[in-house]
Amino acid sequence: QVQLVESGGGLVQAGGSLRLSCSASGNTDCISTMAWYRQAPGKERELVAGITEGGTTNNADSVKGRFTISRDNAKNTLYLQMNSLKPGDAAVYYCIAFCVSWGASRDYWGTGTLVTVSS
């Protein structure tokens, strides 16, 4: 199995920046795509950004131009650089890793890190 631990969340003023990290351990050789999701109270969980093992990225329209997803495969670490934060970005941010085994994918989730943005 794979274990994921997020870090870097906190309180920041609107317009500020924050950098989230996700450290993966365990059977990390199976990991292909990784992604960040977020969920705010009263809202559905939404995809923020994803990145393939080769480095191809995709971001939600709401964060394009402000957030950057990256990964360091040698360190088994996923990052999310968040700039120009808005109150609407406040949420619990989750790291997810997709593993391929026997021709099928299995997903692993972290427990989340809280991001609070003041107005």
C-alpha positions in Angstrom: 0.0 0.0 0.0 0.9 3.7 -0.2 0.7 6.2 2.6 0.3 10.0 1.9 1.0 12.8 4.3 0.2 16.4 3.4 1.8 19.5 5.0 2.1 23.2 4.5 -1.5 24.4 5.2 -2.2 27.4 7.3 -3.7 30.8 7.6 -2.9 33.4 4.9 -4.3 36.8 3.8 -6.0 37.2 0.5 -3.3 37.8 -2.2 -0.8 35.8 -0.2 1.0 32.5 -1.1 1.3 29.1 0.4 3.2 25.9 -0.6 1.7 22.5 0.1 3.6 19.2 0.1 2.6 15.6 0.0 5.1 12.9 1.0 4.4 9.4 -0.3 5.8 6.2 1.3 5.3 2.5 1.1 4.9 0.9 -2.3 5.7 4.1 -4.2 6.9 2.2 -7.3 3.3 1.7 -8.4 2.4 5.5 -8.4 1.6 7.0 -11.8 -0.7 10.1 -11.7 -0.9 12.3 -8.6 -3.4 15.1 -7.9 -4.7 17.6 -5.4 -8.3 17.8 -4.5 -10.0 20.2 -2.1 -13.3 20.4 -0.2 -14.8 23.4 1.6 -17.7 23.2 4.0 -21.0 23.0 2.1 -19.3 22.3 -1.2 -18.5 19.2 -3.2 -15.0 17.9 -3.4 -13.3 19.2 -6.5 -10.2 18.5 -8.5 -7.6 21.3 -8.2 -4.7 20.0 -10.3 -3.2 16.7 -11.6 0.2 15.6 -12.9 1.3 12.5 -14.6 4.5 10.6 -13.9 6.1 12.2 -17.0 5.2 15.7 -15.7 2.1 16.6 -17.8 -0.1 18.9 -15.8 -3.8 20.0 -15.8 -5.3 22.6 -13.6 -8.9 23.6 -12.8 -10.0 26.8 -14.5 -10.5 28.5 -11.1 -6.8 28.2 -10.3 -5.1 28.5 -13.7 -2.4 31.2 -13.6 -2.3 31.1 -9.8 -1.5 27.5 -8.7 1.3 25.3 -9.9 1.5 21.5 -9.4 4.8 19.7 -9.5 6.5 16.5 -8.3 9.9 15.2 -7.4 9.8 11.5 -8.2 13.1 10.8 -6.6 11.8 12.2 -3.3 8.3 10.7 -3.8 6.9 14.2 -3.1 4.1 16.2 -4.7 3.8 20.0 -4.4 1.2 22.7 -4.9 2.4 26.3 -5.1 -0.5 28.6 -4.5 -0.2 32.3 -5.3 -2.7 35.1 -5.3 -4.9 33.2 -2.9 -8.6 34.2 -2.7 -11.2 33.6 0.1 -12.8 31.0 -2.2 -9.6 28.9 -2.1 -10.1 28.1 1.6 -10.7 24.4 2.0 -9.1 21.2 3.2 -6.6 20.1 0.5 -6.1 16.4 -0.1 -3.3 14.6 -1.9 -4.2 11.5 -4.1 -1.9 9.0 -5.7 -3.0 6.5 -8.4 -1.3 3.2 -8.5 -1.3 0.7 -11.4 -1.4 -3.0 -10.5 -2.6 -6.0 -12.6 -3.9 -3.7 -15.3 -6.1 -1.8 -12.9 -5.7 1.5 -10.9 -6.0 1.9 -7.1 -6.2 5.3 -5.5 -4.7 6.4 -2.1 -5.7 9.5 -0.2 -4.0 11.6 2.4 -5.9 12.9 5.5 -5.7 16.5 4.3 -4.3 19.9 5.3 -6.4 22.9 6.1 -5.9 26.2 4.1 -7.7 29.3 5.5 -7.7 32.6 3.6 -8.8 35.8 5.3 -10.6 38.6 3.5 
